[in-house]
Every structure is written in structure tokens, then in C-alpha cells.
């Protein structure tokens, strides 16, 4: 089978590798679409995602859809449309028994955090545990279903915030996760949704997905002490400082974007004086199931997808996904 593999910084190509065979508790999926995530971009352009360095050929991709190719048990028939929960669980610890996505020692598709690396889905076929498979309704296309994983991230962030119904919401950073958070906030019943970004095109995509207002950083002012909930999706220190300033007294700031490792210069004093709650959010628990339902009921969310490339054009797809002015969510079709 063909797969896109990353061997190091700017070293990625389509290779021919052996087609895998599923074990008794596994299925083989014929992959249809794979989304390019920020972590995938780091692996390709930097050869590492934070502390996780590519040390062997890595197949990226954890946002995917496809059809069952072979299920040894016969539970799933060939051609059954599916997506997957991309995590493998670690070991539970006291206090987080109901939060398996936080258990240490787990893995994630397309990640160099484990050794051997956990290979991802940017390949013609993918082996998954049967328990990781999620069936898709007939109303949901495979293309749109590739958004289930990143939308799950946004839905989990909203759950961490305690919901957004009837609230004024700010989304800092209108990249793919930011615009999906805008859409999730719209579905969740927020009364006002304002998105910020440095560039005009991401803001236009945010408006298409439900933002009631947009603010271009450097040109417009963000209201201070105004928003009930702020979702910081830029993963930048200035973004965090701005989120803290924008939240109303006793408001909630949810840190969605991953900041670079090391110390960060953040204006945190208002966190104390306003009694804000700063909450972290990491991937998702089971929100991928909710994401499937939301996508099925709200097909307009598929407008987050701006480009689709063939597997042989994967390098061009990564270049486009890096260009936030031109692209929202970029998919690779297999």
C-alpha cells in the first residue's frame, strides 16, 4: 500500500509499504480522507512536535474517515463507513478514572510521543482496534466525517467551559480549531461569538461558520472585561494575555491552543484581580461521538474544509495547510 511518511524536517514522501493484516480484535480500514493537524505540520516542517522528535519513519494523521475493508470477526461488513477514536489508553490514576484521555502512557495516531512511534492514517489502509471504530450515519459524507476528530476537540473545550448556552464567547485565533470552536459555540447556543485573528481570511471563514463579529489583531481593539467565556486557540503568549484581559470578572478562559514548551511571558495579574478561572483542555474524552452527531445535523460545518489534495500531492497539502491566510482545514484524499 502507499503511505506518506515523514523521516525528518522537510523530509516526507509517498512510499510503498506492506499492507497490514488485522488481528482478531482489530479491523482494517480503507482510508478515504485524512485531515492535516497542527501537530502534523510540526512533524513535517520541524521534524518534531515539541519534545516529540521523529526518530523513525512516521506516518502522520489522526483526523480520518474511511470504510471497513476487513473485519476478521465479521461484525462490520466491508464498505461500512467509519471514523475512529485515535487514542490508545494508558493506565488510570486516582482522581482521573473517568478521564481516560488523561491517563499517562497512552498513544495517539500519527505521534512520535511513543516508541516505536504510533503510526497514523495517511495511508491507503489502517489497522485499528475494533473498540476504536465509530460508525457513521448515512447522512454524513466521508469527506465531512474527517472533521469529527478536530470538532471533538472543540466540543470538549466547550464541555470544559461548562457550556456556552446564552453566553458571550470570544474565540482567540481563527485557524482550523478556532473556526470549528466558533461552529461548536453556535450549535451550543452562544448568544454572541466574536473571533480574532491576525489575518482577514481566517476571520471571513469564522463568520461563515457562525461568528457574529470579528476582530483583526493590530487593527481593531478587543473589548476588555466583556466575555463570559474565552477560548484561546492561537497557542501564543500574547493570545493568552489578551484572553485574560477580554474575560469579564469571574469569567472563564479555556486554553485550547498548545503553547511552545518553556517559560512564557503572560500578563496574568488580571487573573487574580478578576477571579478568573483558567482551564486547560486536552484533545477530548468521548466527544468524537457527539461530533459525529453534530456534523450529521449541521452539514454547513463542512465549509471549514477549504482544500483537498490527493496522496501524491501530500507535500503540497502540507504547504497549503501551513498557509493560514489561504486555507482552513486541508484534507488528503486516498
Rosetta blueprint (number, residue, H / E / L):
1 X L
2 X E
3 X E
4 X E
5 X E
6 X E
7 X E
8 X E
9 X L
10 X L
11 X E
12 X E
13 X E
14 X E
15 X E
16 X E
17 X L
18 X L
19 X L
20 X L
21 X L
22 X L
23 X L
24 X L
25 X L
26 X E
27 X E
28 X E
29 X E
30 X E
31 X E
32 X E
33 X E
34 X E
35 X E
36 X L
37 X L
38 X H
39 X H
40 X H
41 X H
42 X H
43 X H
44 X H
45 X H
46 X H
47 X L
48 X E
49 X E
50 X L
51 X L
52 X E
53 X E
54 X L
55 X L
56 X L
57 X L
58 X E
59 X E
60 X L
61 X L
62 X L
63 X E
64 X E
65 X E
66 X E
67 X E
68 X E
69 X E
70 X E
71 X E
72 X L
73 X L
74 X L
75 X L
76 X L
77 X L
78 X L
79 X L
80 X L
81 X E
82 X E
83 X E
84 X E
85 X L
86 X L
87 X E
88 X E
89 X L
90 X L
91 X E
92 X L
93 X L
94 X L
95 X L
96 X L
97 X L
98 X L
99 X L
100 X H
101 X H
102 X H
103 X L
104 X E
105 X L
106 X L
107 X E
108 X E
109 X L
110 X L
111 X E
112 X L
113 X L
114 X L
115 X L
116 X L
117 X L
118 X E
119 X L
120 X L
121 X L
122 X L
123 X E
124 X L
125 X E
126 X E
127 X E
128 X E
129 X E
130 X H
131 X H
132 X H
133 X E
134 X E
135 X E
136 X L
137 X L
138 X L
139 X L
140 X L
141 X L
142 X H
143 X H
144 X H
145 X H
146 X L
147 X L
148 X H
149 X H
150 X H
151 X H
152 X H
153 X H
154 X H
155 X H
156 X H
157 X H
158 X H
159 X H
160 X H
161 X H
162 X L
163 X L
164 X L
165 X L
166 X L
167 X L
168 X E
169 X E
170 X E
171 X E
172 X E
173 X L
174 X L
175 X L
176 X H
177 X H
178 X H
179 X H
180 X H
181 X H
182 X H
183 X H
184 X H
185 X H
186 X H
187 X H
188 X L
189 X L
190 X L
191 X L
192 X E
193 X E
194 X E
195 X E
196 X E
197 X E
198 X L
199 X L
200 X H
201 X H
202 X H
203 X H
204 X H
205 X H
206 X H
207 X H
208 X H
209 X L
210 X L
211 X L
212 X L
213 X E
214 X E
215 X E
216 X E
217 X E
218 X L
219 X L
220 X E
221 X L
222 X L
223 X L
224 X L
225 X L
226 X L
227 X E
228 X E
229 X E
230 X E
231 X E
232 X E
233 X L
234 X L
235 X L
236 X L
237 X H
238 X H
239 X H
240 X H
241 X H
242 X H
243 X H
244 X H
245 X H
246 X H
247 X E
248 X E
249 X E
250 X E
251 X E
252 X E
253 X E
254 X E
255 X E
256 X L
257 X L
258 X L
259 X L
260 X L
261 X L
262 X L
263 X L
264 X L
265 X L
266 X L
267 X L
268 X L
269 X H
270 X H
271 X H
272 X H
273 X H
274 X L
275 X L
276 X L
277 X E
278 X E
279 X E
280 X E
281 X L
282 X L
283 X L
284 X L
285 X L
286 X L
287 X H
288 X H
289 X H
290 X H
291 X H
292 X H
293 X H
294 X H
295 X H
296 X H
297 X H
298 X L
299 X H
300 X H
301 X H
302 X H
303 X H
304 X H
305 X E
306 X E
307 X E
308 X E
309 X E
310 X E
311 X H
312 X H
313 X H
314 X H
315 X H
316 X H
317 X H
318 X H
319 X H
320 X H
321 X H
322 X H
323 X L
324 X L
325 X L
326 X L
327 X L
328 X L
329 X E
330 X E
331 X E
332 X E
333 X E
334 X L
